Amino acid sequence: MNVPASVLFAGDRIVAIDKPAGVSLATRRKEPGAAVQRLLAALPEAVCAEHGLTPDALHLVHRLDVGTSGVVLLARDHAAHREIVRALAERRVEKTYLALAWGHPRPSEGEWTSPLGPDRRDRRRMAVTQGGRTAVTDYVVESRAPYVSLVRLAPTTGRTHQLRVHLAHAGHPIVGDDLYGGPRHRAVRDPELRRLLDPGRPFLHAWRLHLPETGACPELIVTAPIPADLAAALLALGVPVPAGG
């Protein structure tokens, strides 16, 4: 069953949508508006009508991997798009992600700074490489449970697969991220918990976004509720589900 998207904020010039896992925001040059069309198709028609959301009137500001859920920003005009893209480039936008990762990172908070570049052995992947592009991720372990930890991540750069690679390189790949971690759920003894820790997608959620005041919008903080599959796994593990909304 597909999970619908939802509107987190709809202003005169900016819209924030909670993207469900499974919706691709990949953009081809020949189809520049296809990602917005797919995102809006995940919303109920009545919601699009209520907020005046049409593919030709919205511009995608940033992207999430197909398996990642959470906050995505769109602009209603080109000037607003330029303002927010500039704020992102200047690292004035604070993004906070939540990931359920295998193992227990130590220390419980810190910073990963390994540079990233394409994996020469697998074109689908990125890798830690000498001479790669600078990549910085702050992290805090929110909760520990058997097998896994809930980790809060704050990237200050936006490299492809940055959070997934940094966690995997630290020895704690994201649950469900078979591209970087493999099917580690097979070691879980309890069959129901093993099922919940095999979600078929990475348990990575773009939880909160803090946009400073710009010419396009006053200061804005939006939070996306934890998706049902991740919430179910957290409850089964006895980990408090972070608030959203």
Buried (B, 14 or more C-beta within 10 A) or exposed (E): EEBEBBBBBBBEBBBBBBBBBBBBBEBEEEEEEBBBEBBBEBBEEEBBEEBEBEBEEBBBBBBBBBBBBBBBBBBBBEEBBBBBBBBBEEEBBBBBBBBBBBBBBEEEEBEBEBBBBBBEEEEEBBBBBEEBEEBBBBBBBBBBBEBBBBBBBBBBBBBBBBBBBBBBBBEBBBBBBBBBBEEBBEEBEEEEBBBBBBBEBBBBBBBBBBBEEBEBBEEBEBBBBBBEBBBBBBEBBEBEBBEBE
